[in-house]
Amino acid sequence: MQPEAQIHTERIDDLPLLLSQQQQMGIPQILNKIIQPHGNRQGLSVGWLTTTWLSYILSAGDDRMVEGGAVGRGSASDPVGVDS
C-alpha cells in the first residue's frame, strides 16, 4: 500500500508579477523622465509611486471612482446614466 499523497497549495499573488512586468517595460523610468517633481519630494520616485499605484488598481480589478466620481457614466442596470 502506497502512502497518501500530501498536497500543499499556496496562493501566488499578482502584485509581484504586475510590478515585474512594468519594470521590464521601463514604465518607472519613462514616467521619471516625463514627470519632474518639485525639489521637496522625498521617498519613492514619481515613476515607482505611479507604477505601484497602477499595480494596485490592476490587481484590485476595480477602476471605479468613489462617491459620485462616476456620475453620468451609467451602470449595468442604468446604462445611459438616467438615475445619476
Helices and strands as residue ranges (DSSP letters): H 15-25, H 27-34, H 46-60
